[in-house]
Amino acid sequence: MKYFAYGSNMSLDRIQKRCPSAVKIGVASISKYKFACHKASADISSKADAVWTGSSSDKIYGVVYEISGKDDIAYLDVCEGVPIHYKRKKCNVVINGNRVKVWVYLAQPDFVGCELRPLFYYMNHIIVGAEENNLPKEYVDMLKSIKVQPKRKLVEGKAVKPSLERVKSLQCYWQ
């Protein structure tokens, strides 16, 4: 399966830990979509999403991987929370001037619109992946400008989650 990674899976280290069969095909872009970190996550943070805008001026950059292992594909679906958190959809991307049909993960509507911020480590995966794949500087700068949550305190090696009252006050739109 050809897979377009635009978030934390752009990082070769991250995708190969999840999918050892992943082989990089190349850097790609998808038009009429905009990058957003507005998908609510169980860890009380936001995750990346490709948002359809219909505007030809909007574009997301990412990396296309060929993933051959059936177990790898199934595991990636689990990591992405298919079908509850994300759905997998066929889209066209452009690689070296050629249109290629790929699978892309898009956030489910019930989980978007969140005012949470991404965690530092999560955005770091995205930025590392963008830099190691030489995405355009302006695009990398946009990713670096996304505000992240303050680093969480650790208690016995685990991150402390905010209280339930704090979570309710964040005005997430999840059901």
mmCIF file of the C-alpha atoms, coordinates in Angstrom:
data_MODEL
# 
_entry.id   MODEL 
# 
loop_
_atom_site.group_PDB 
_atom_site.id 
_atom_site.type_symbol 
_atom_site.label_atom_id 
_atom_site.label_alt_id 
_atom_site.label_comp_id 
_atom_site.label_asym_id 
_atom_site.label_entity_id 
_atom_site.label_seq_id 
_atom_site.pdbx_PDB_ins_code 
_atom_site.Cartn_x 
_atom_site.Cartn_y 
_atom_site.Cartn_z 
_atom_site.occupancy 
_atom_site.B_iso_or_equiv 
_atom_site.pdbx_formal_charge 
_atom_site.auth_seq_id 
_atom_site.auth_comp_id 
_atom_site.auth_asym_id 
_atom_site.auth_atom_id 
_atom_site.pdbx_PDB_model_num 
ATOM 1   C CA . MET A 1 1   ? 0.000   0.000  0.000   1.00 0.00 ? 1   MET A CA 1 
ATOM 2   C CA . LYS A 1 2   ? 1.215   3.499  -0.792  1.00 0.00 ? 2   LYS A CA 1 
ATOM 3   C CA . TYR A 1 3   ? 0.750   5.700  2.278   1.00 0.00 ? 3   TYR A CA 1 
ATOM 4   C CA . PHE A 1 4   ? 1.037   9.501  2.484   1.00 0.00 ? 4   PHE A CA 1 
ATOM 5   C CA . ALA A 1 5   ? 2.392   10.535 5.891   1.00 0.00 ? 5   ALA A CA 1 
ATOM 6   C CA . TYR A 1 6   ? 1.952   14.207 6.759   1.00 0.00 ? 6   TYR A CA 1 
ATOM 7   C CA . GLY A 1 7   ? 2.239   14.021 10.552  1.00 0.00 ? 7   GLY A CA 1 
ATOM 8   C CA . SER A 1 8   ? 4.461   12.165 12.994  1.00 0.00 ? 8   SER A CA 1 
ATOM 9   C CA . ASN A 1 9   ? 4.899   9.219  10.613  1.00 0.00 ? 9   ASN A CA 1 
ATOM 10  C CA . MET A 1 10  ? 6.990   11.380 8.254   1.00 0.00 ? 10  MET A CA 1 
ATOM 11  C CA . SER A 1 11  ? 9.882   10.538 10.566  1.00 0.00 ? 11  SER A CA 1 
ATOM 12  C CA . LEU A 1 12  ? 11.610  7.463  9.127   1.00 0.00 ? 12  LEU A CA 1 
ATOM 13  C CA . ASP A 1 13  ? 12.506  6.247  12.619  1.00 0.00 ? 13  ASP A CA 1 
ATOM 14  C CA . ARG A 1 14  ? 8.885   6.469  13.774  1.00 0.00 ? 14  ARG A CA 1 
ATOM 15  C CA . ILE A 1 15  ? 7.311   4.834  10.708  1.00 0.00 ? 15  ILE A CA 1 
ATOM 16  C CA . GLN A 1 16  ? 9.845   1.996  10.673  1.00 0.00 ? 16  GLN A CA 1 
ATOM 17  C CA . LYS A 1 17  ? 9.209   1.253  14.353  1.00 0.00 ? 17  LYS A CA 1 
ATOM 18  C CA . ARG A 1 18  ? 5.515   0.949  13.515  1.00 0.00 ? 18  ARG A CA 1 
ATOM 19  C CA . CYS A 1 19  ? 5.909   -0.601 10.073  1.00 0.00 ? 19  CYS A CA 1 
ATOM 20  C CA . PRO A 1 20  ? 9.275   -2.320 9.480   1.00 0.00 ? 20  PRO A CA 1 
ATOM 21  C CA . SER A 1 21  ? 8.329   -2.958 5.825   1.00 0.00 ? 21  SER A CA 1 
ATOM 22  C CA . ALA A 1 22  ? 7.975   0.796  5.113   1.00 0.00 ? 22  ALA A CA 1 
ATOM 23  C CA . VAL A 1 23  ? 10.144  2.008  2.226   1.00 0.00 ? 23  VAL A CA 1 
ATOM 24  C CA . LYS A 1 24  ? 10.302  5.683  1.304   1.00 0.00 ? 24  LYS A CA 1 
ATOM 25  C CA . ILE A 1 25  ? 9.076   6.449  -2.210  1.00 0.00 ? 25  ILE A CA 1 
ATOM 26  C CA . GLY A 1 26  ? 9.498   10.212 -2.012  1.00 0.00 ? 26  GLY A CA 1 
ATOM 27  C CA . VAL A 1 27  ? 8.362   13.617 -0.844  1.00 0.00 ? 27  VAL A CA 1 
ATOM 28  C CA . ALA A 1 28  ? 4.882   14.522 -2.021  1.00 0.00 ? 28  ALA A CA 1 
ATOM 29  C CA . SER A 1 29  ? 2.222   17.191 -1.718  1.00 0.00 ? 29  SER A CA 1 
ATOM 30  C CA . ILE A 1 30  ? -1.540  17.126 -1.648  1.00 0.00 ? 30  ILE A CA 1 
ATOM 31  C CA . SER A 1 31  ? -3.429  20.178 -2.897  1.00 0.00 ? 31  SER A CA 1 
ATOM 32  C CA . LYS A 1 32  ? -6.636  21.682 -1.531  1.00 0.00 ? 32  LYS A CA 1 
ATOM 33  C CA . TYR A 1 33  ? -5.859  20.423 1.983   1.00 0.00 ? 33  TYR A CA 1 
ATOM 34  C CA . LYS A 1 34  ? -4.502  22.339 4.944   1.00 0.00 ? 34  LYS A CA 1 
ATOM 35  C CA . PHE A 1 35  ? -2.463  20.988 7.876   1.00 0.00 ? 35  PHE A CA 1 
ATOM 36  C CA . ALA A 1 36  ? -4.120  21.372 11.292  1.00 0.00 ? 36  ALA A CA 1 
ATOM 37  C CA . CYS A 1 37  ? -3.488  20.058 14.795  1.00 0.00 ? 37  CYS A CA 1 
ATOM 38  C CA . HIS A 1 38  ? -7.100  20.005 15.926  1.00 0.00 ? 38  HIS A CA 1 
ATOM 39  C CA . LYS A 1 39  ? -7.928  16.327 16.383  1.00 0.00 ? 39  LYS A CA 1 
ATOM 40  C CA . ALA A 1 40  ? -8.656  15.483 20.033  1.00 0.00 ? 40  ALA A CA 1 
ATOM 41  C CA . SER A 1 41  ? -6.647  12.575 21.394  1.00 0.00 ? 41  SER A CA 1 
ATOM 42  C CA . ALA A 1 42  ? -7.062  10.293 24.401  1.00 0.00 ? 42  ALA A CA 1 
ATOM 43  C CA . ASP A 1 43  ? -3.810  11.674 25.862  1.00 0.00 ? 43  ASP A CA 1 
ATOM 44  C CA . ILE A 1 44  ? -5.473  15.098 26.302  1.00 0.00 ? 44  ILE A CA 1 
ATOM 45  C CA . SER A 1 45  ? -3.639  16.667 23.376  1.00 0.00 ? 45  SER A CA 1 
ATOM 46  C CA . SER A 1 46  ? -4.288  17.379 19.715  1.00 0.00 ? 46  SER A CA 1 
ATOM 47  C CA . LYS A 1 47  ? -3.016  15.439 16.731  1.00 0.00 ? 47  LYS A CA 1 
ATOM 48  C CA . ALA A 1 48  ? -2.498  16.249 13.054  1.00 0.00 ? 48  ALA A CA 1 
ATOM 49  C CA . ASP A 1 49  ? -5.193  16.263 10.413  1.00 0.00 ? 49  ASP A CA 1 
ATOM 50  C CA . ALA A 1 50  ? -5.393  17.021 6.705   1.00 0.00 ? 50  ALA A CA 1 
ATOM 51  C CA . VAL A 1 51  ? -8.350  19.374 6.331   1.00 0.00 ? 51  VAL A CA 1 
ATOM 52  C CA . TRP A 1 52  ? -10.113 19.674 2.972   1.00 0.00 ? 52  TRP A CA 1 
ATOM 53  C CA . THR A 1 53  ? -10.408 23.341 2.007   1.00 0.00 ? 53  THR A CA 1 
ATOM 54  C CA . GLY A 1 54  ? -11.038 23.137 -1.738  1.00 0.00 ? 54  GLY A CA 1 
ATOM 55  C CA . SER A 1 55  ? -8.641  26.061 -2.209  1.00 0.00 ? 55  SER A CA 1 
ATOM 56  C CA . SER A 1 56  ? -5.876  25.525 -4.756  1.00 0.00 ? 56  SER A CA 1 
ATOM 57  C CA . SER A 1 57  ? -3.628  27.782 -2.655  1.00 0.00 ? 57  SER A CA 1 
ATOM 58  C CA . ASP A 1 58  ? -3.615  25.223 0.198   1.00 0.00 ? 58  ASP A CA 1 
ATOM 59  C CA . LYS A 1 59  ? -1.129  22.374 0.186   1.00 0.00 ? 59  LYS A CA 1 
ATOM 60  C CA . ILE A 1 60  ? 0.206   19.800 2.634   1.00 0.00 ? 60  ILE A CA 1 
ATOM 61  C CA . TYR A 1 61  ? 3.655   18.299 2.214   1.00 0.00 ? 61  TYR A CA 1 
ATOM 62  C CA . GLY A 1 62  ? 4.575   14.843 3.382   1.00 0.00 ? 62  GLY A CA 1 
ATOM 63  C CA . VAL A 1 63  ? 6.252   11.575 2.542   1.00 0.00 ? 63  VAL A CA 1 
ATOM 64  C CA . VAL A 1 64  ? 4.921   8.598  0.595   1.00 0.00 ? 64  VAL A CA 1 
ATOM 65  C CA . TYR A 1 65  ? 5.917   5.180  1.890   1.00 0.00 ? 65  TYR A CA 1 
ATOM 66  C CA . GLU A 1 66  ? 5.283   1.768  0.384   1.00 0.00 ? 66  GLU A CA 1 
ATOM 67  C CA . ILE A 1 67  ? 4.127   -0.543 3.176   1.00 0.00 ? 67  ILE A CA 1 
ATOM 68  C CA . SER A 1 68  ? 4.049   -4.172 2.114   1.00 0.00 ? 68  SER A CA 1 
ATOM 69  C CA . GLY A 1 69  ? 3.519   -6.159 5.290   1.00 0.00 ? 69  GLY A CA 1 
ATOM 70  C CA . LYS A 1 70  ? -0.161  -6.948 5.966   1.00 0.00 ? 70  LYS A CA 1 
ATOM 71  C CA . ASP A 1 71  ? 0.582   -6.968 9.693   1.00 0.00 ? 71  ASP A CA 1 
ATOM 72  C CA . ASP A 1 72  ? 2.276   -3.564 9.304   1.00 0.00 ? 72  ASP A CA 1 
ATOM 73  C CA . ILE A 1 73  ? -0.793  -2.103 7.606   1.00 0.00 ? 73  ILE A CA 1 
ATOM 74  C CA . ALA A 1 74  ? -3.089  -3.534 10.272  1.00 0.00 ? 74  ALA A CA 1 
ATOM 75  C CA . TYR A 1 75  ? -0.823  -2.197 13.027  1.00 0.00 ? 75  TYR A CA 1 
ATOM 76  C CA . LEU A 1 76  ? -0.729  1.273  11.421  1.00 0.00 ? 76  LEU A CA 1 
ATOM 77  C CA . ASP A 1 77  ? -4.540  1.273  11.355  1.00 0.00 ? 77  ASP A CA 1 
ATOM 78  C CA . VAL A 1 78  ? -4.513  0.467  15.081  1.00 0.00 ? 78  VAL A CA 1 
ATOM 79  C CA . CYS A 1 79  ? -1.950  3.224  15.794  1.00 0.00 ? 79  CYS A CA 1 
ATOM 80  C CA . GLU A 1 80  ? -4.102  5.724  13.889  1.00 0.00 ? 80  GLU A CA 1 
ATOM 81  C CA . GLY A 1 81  ? -7.298  4.627  15.641  1.00 0.00 ? 81  GLY A CA 1 
ATOM 82  C CA . VAL A 1 82  ? -9.153  3.441  12.534  1.00 0.00 ? 82  VAL A CA 1 
ATOM 83  C CA . PRO A 1 83  ? -12.151 3.571  12.266  1.00 0.00 ? 83  PRO A CA 1 
ATOM 84  C CA . ILE A 1 84  ? -13.019 5.616  15.363  1.00 0.00 ? 84  ILE A CA 1 
ATOM 85  C CA . HIS A 1 85  ? -10.411 8.417  15.391  1.00 0.00 ? 85  HIS A CA 1 
ATOM 86  C CA . TYR A 1 86  ? -9.248  8.406  11.765  1.00 0.00 ? 86  TYR A CA 1 
ATOM 87  C CA . LYS A 1 87  ? -10.473 6.986  8.476   1.00 0.00 ? 87  LYS A CA 1 
ATOM 88  C CA . ARG A 1 88  ? -8.260  5.823  5.638   1.00 0.00 ? 88  ARG A CA 1 
ATOM 89  C CA . LYS A 1 89  ? -9.073  7.448  2.278   1.00 0.00 ? 89  LYS A CA 1 
ATOM 90  C CA . LYS A 1 90  ? -7.628  7.240  -1.244  1.00 0.00 ? 90  LYS A CA 1 
ATOM 91  C CA . CYS A 1 91  ? -6.266  10.589 -2.473  1.00 0.00 ? 91  CYS A CA 1 
ATOM 92  C CA . ASN A 1 92  ? -4.028  11.837 -5.251  1.00 0.00 ? 92  ASN A CA 1 
ATOM 93  C CA . VAL A 1 93  ? -0.659  13.330 -4.339  1.00 0.00 ? 93  VAL A CA 1 
ATOM 94  C CA . VAL A 1 94  ? 2.060   14.770 -6.528  1.00 0.00 ? 94  VAL A CA 1 
ATOM 95  C CA . ILE A 1 95  ? 5.554   13.235 -6.444  1.00 0.00 ? 95  ILE A CA 1 
ATOM 96  C CA . ASN A 1 96  ? 8.155   14.709 -8.822  1.00 0.00 ? 96  ASN A CA 1 
ATOM 97  C CA . GLY A 1 97  ? 5.394   16.170 -11.005 1.00 0.00 ? 97  GLY A CA 1 
ATOM 98  C CA . ASN A 1 98  ? 3.485   12.880 -11.241 1.00 0.00 ? 98  ASN A CA 1 
ATOM 99  C CA . ARG A 1 99  ? 0.060   12.190 -9.729  1.00 0.00 ? 99  ARG A CA 1 
ATOM 100 C CA . VAL A 1 100 ? 0.027   9.078  -7.572  1.00 0.00 ? 100 VAL A CA 1 
ATOM 101 C CA . LYS A 1 101 ? -2.960  7.513  -5.786  1.00 0.00 ? 101 LYS A CA 1 
ATOM 102 C CA . VAL A 1 102 ? -2.180  6.863  -2.109  1.00 0.00 ? 102 VAL A CA 1 
ATOM 103 C CA . TRP A 1 103 ? -3.898  6.133  1.197   1.00 0.00 ? 103 TRP A CA 1 
ATOM 104 C CA . VAL A 1 104 ? -4.086  8.989  3.693   1.00 0.00 ? 104 VAL A CA 1 
ATOM 105 C CA . TYR A 1 105 ? -5.503  9.090  7.219   1.00 0.00 ? 105 TYR A CA 1 
ATOM 106 C CA . LEU A 1 106 ? -8.081  11.825 7.889   1.00 0.00 ? 106 LEU A CA 1 
ATOM 107 C CA . ALA A 1 107 ? -9.542  12.633 11.291  1.00 0.00 ? 107 ALA A CA 1 
ATOM 108 C CA . GLN A 1 108 ? -13.135 11.614 11.943  1.00 0.00 ? 108 GLN A CA 1 
ATOM 109 C CA . PRO A 1 109 ? -15.426 14.672 12.282  1.00 0.00 ? 109 PRO A CA 1 
ATOM 110 C CA . ASP A 1 110 ? -16.509 13.823 15.847  1.00 0.00 ? 110 ASP A CA 1 
ATOM 111 C CA . PHE A 1 111 ? -12.927 14.350 17.043  1.00 0.00 ? 111 PHE A CA 1 
ATOM 112 C CA . VAL A 1 112 ? -12.006 17.638 15.336  1.00 0.00 ? 112 VAL A CA 1 
ATOM 113 C CA . GLY A 1 113 ? -12.389 21.233 16.436  1.00 0.00 ? 113 GLY A CA 1 
ATOM 114 C CA . CYS A 1 114 ? -10.476 20.764 19.646  1.00 0.00 ? 114 CYS A CA 1 
ATOM 115 C CA . GLU A 1 115 ? -8.721  23.711 21.296  1.00 0.00 ? 115 GLU A CA 1 
ATOM 116 C CA . LEU A 1 116 ? -6.045  21.458 22.784  1.00 0.00 ? 116 LEU A CA 1 
ATOM 117 C CA . ARG A 1 117 ? -2.431  21.775 21.704  1.00 0.00 ? 117 ARG A CA 1 
ATOM 118 C CA . PRO A 1 118 ? -0.132  18.972 20.572  1.00 0.00 ? 118 PRO A CA 1 
ATOM 119 C CA . LEU A 1 119 ? 2.456   17.534 22.936  1.00 0.00 ? 119 LEU A CA 1 
ATOM 120 C CA . PHE A 1 120 ? 6.081   18.616 22.453  1.00 0.00 ? 120 PHE A CA 1 
ATOM 121 C CA . TYR A 1 121 ? 7.330   15.114 21.628  1.00 0.00 ? 121 TYR A CA 1 
ATOM 122 C CA . TYR A 1 122 ? 4.583   14.636 19.016  1.00 0.00 ? 122 TYR A CA 1 
ATOM 123 C CA . MET A 1 123 ? 5.365   17.908 17.204  1.00 0.00 ? 123 MET A CA 1 
ATOM 124 C CA . ASN A 1 124 ? 9.047   17.026 17.423  1.00 0.00 ? 124 ASN A CA 1 
ATOM 125 C CA . HIS A 1 125 ? 8.378   13.816 15.432  1.00 0.00 ? 125 HIS A CA 1 
ATOM 126 C CA . ILE A 1 126 ? 6.595   15.906 12.796  1.00 0.00 ? 126 ILE A CA 1 
ATOM 127 C CA . ILE A 1 127 ? 9.341   18.541 12.587  1.00 0.00 ? 127 ILE A CA 1 
ATOM 128 C CA . VAL A 1 128 ? 12.140  15.949 12.523  1.00 0.00 ? 128 VAL A CA 1 
ATOM 129 C CA . GLY A 1 129 ? 10.320  14.128 9.718   1.00 0.00 ? 129 GLY A CA 1 
ATOM 130 C CA . ALA A 1 130 ? 9.817   17.368 7.778   1.00 0.00 ? 130 ALA A CA 1 
ATOM 131 C CA . GLU A 1 131 ? 13.485  18.340 8.142   1.00 0.00 ? 131 GLU A CA 1 
ATOM 132 C CA . GLU A 1 132 ? 14.954  14.916 7.371   1.00 0.00 ? 132 GLU A CA 1 
ATOM 133 C CA . ASN A 1 133 ? 12.855  14.844 4.180   1.00 0.00 ? 133 ASN A CA 1 
ATOM 134 C CA . ASN A 1 134 ? 13.830  18.396 3.181   1.00 0.00 ? 134 ASN A CA 1 
ATOM 135 C CA . LEU A 1 135 ? 10.309  19.777 3.002   1.00 0.00 ? 135 LEU A CA 1 
ATOM 136 C CA . PRO A 1 136 ? 10.143  23.449 1.947   1.00 0.00 ? 136 PRO A CA 1 
ATOM 137 C CA . LYS A 1 137 ? 11.560  25.821 4.571   1.00 0.00 ? 137 LYS A CA 1 
ATOM 138 C CA . GLU A 1 138 ? 8.351   27.878 4.736   1.00 0.00 ? 138 GLU A CA 1 
ATOM 139 C CA . TYR A 1 139 ? 6.385   24.710 5.469   1.00 0.00 ? 139 TYR A CA 1 
ATOM 140 C CA . VAL A 1 140 ? 8.824   23.578 8.180   1.00 0.00 ? 140 VAL A CA 1 
ATOM 141 C CA . ASP A 1 141 ? 8.685   27.073 9.697   1.00 0.00 ? 141 ASP A CA 1 
ATOM 142 C CA . MET A 1 142 ? 4.866   26.828 9.775   1.00 0.00 ? 142 MET A CA 1 
ATOM 143 C CA . LEU A 1 143 ? 5.134   23.497 11.624  1.00 0.00 ? 143 LEU A CA 1 
ATOM 144 C CA . LYS A 1 144 ? 7.633   24.999 14.080  1.00 0.00 ? 144 LYS A CA 1 
ATOM 145 C CA . SER A 1 145 ? 5.234   27.885 14.781  1.00 0.00 ? 145 SER A CA 1 
ATOM 146 C CA . ILE A 1 146 ? 2.510   25.583 16.141  1.00 0.00 ? 146 ILE A CA 1 
ATOM 147 C CA . LYS A 1 147 ? 2.209   26.108 19.883  1.00 0.00 ? 147 LYS A CA 1 
ATOM 148 C CA . VAL A 1 148 ? 2.652   22.987 21.985  1.00 0.00 ? 148 VAL A CA 1 
ATOM 149 C CA . GLN A 1 149 ? 1.527   22.080 25.482  1.00 0.00 ? 149 GLN A CA 1 
ATOM 150 C CA . PRO A 1 150 ? 3.935   22.786 28.304  1.00 0.00 ? 150 PRO A CA 1 
ATOM 151 C CA . LYS A 1 151 ? 5.952   19.704 29.148  1.00 0.00 ? 151 LYS A CA 1 
ATOM 152 C CA . ARG A 1 152 ? 4.102   17.576 31.687  1.00 0.00 ? 152 ARG A CA 1 
ATOM 153 C CA . LYS A 1 153 ? 5.478   16.607 35.055  1.00 0.00 ? 153 LYS A CA 1 
ATOM 154 C CA . LEU A 1 154 ? 6.577   13.019 35.393  1.00 0.00 ? 154 LEU A CA 1 
ATOM 155 C CA . VAL A 1 155 ? 5.474   10.843 38.282  1.00 0.00 ? 155 VAL A CA 1 
ATOM 156 C CA . GLU A 1 156 ? 7.248   7.485  38.420  1.00 0.00 ? 156 GLU A CA 1 
ATOM 157 C CA . GLY A 1 157 ? 8.052   7.762  34.696  1.00 0.00 ? 157 GLY A CA 1 
ATOM 158 C CA . LYS A 1 158 ? 4.498   8.563  33.581  1.00 0.00 ? 158 LYS A CA 1 
ATOM 159 C CA . ALA A 1 159 ? 3.160   11.906 32.376  1.00 0.00 ? 159 ALA A CA 1 
ATOM 160 C CA . VAL A 1 160 ? 0.585   13.449 34.683  1.00 0.00 ? 160 VAL A CA 1 
ATOM 161 C CA . LYS A 1 161 ? -2.700  14.062 32.884  1.00 0.00 ? 161 LYS A CA 1 
ATOM 162 C CA . PRO A 1 162 ? -4.755  17.158 33.654  1.00 0.00 ? 162 PRO A CA 1 
ATOM 163 C CA . SER A 1 163 ? -7.718  16.801 35.999  1.00 0.00 ? 163 SER A CA 1 
ATOM 164 C CA . LEU A 1 164 ? -11.161 15.988 34.629  1.00 0.00 ? 164 LEU A CA 1 
ATOM 165 C CA . GLU A 1 165 ? -12.290 19.534 35.480  1.00 0.00 ? 165 GLU A CA 1 
ATOM 166 C CA . ARG A 1 166 ? -9.416  20.947 33.394  1.00 0.00 ? 166 ARG A CA 1 
ATOM 167 C CA . VAL A 1 167 ? -10.275 18.691 30.462  1.00 0.00 ? 167 VAL A CA 1 
ATOM 168 C CA . LYS A 1 168 ? -13.935 19.786 30.564  1.00 0.00 ? 168 LYS A CA 1 
ATOM 169 C CA . SER A 1 169 ? -12.856 23.436 30.575  1.00 0.00 ? 169 SER A CA 1 
ATOM 170 C CA . LEU A 1 170 ? -10.880 23.035 27.325  1.00 0.00 ? 170 LEU A CA 1 
ATOM 171 C CA . GLN A 1 171 ? -14.043 23.055 25.209  1.00 0.00 ? 171 GLN A CA 1 
ATOM 172 C CA . CYS A 1 172 ? -13.289 20.064 23.000  1.00 0.00 ? 172 CYS A CA 1 
ATOM 173 C CA . TYR A 1 173 ? -16.081 19.171 20.655  1.00 0.00 ? 173 TYR A CA 1 
ATOM 174 C CA . TRP A 1 174 ? -15.869 15.426 21.067  1.00 0.00 ? 174 TRP A CA 1 
ATOM 175 C CA . GLN A 1 175 ? -18.962 13.519 22.032  1.00 0.00 ? 175 GLN A CA 1 
# 
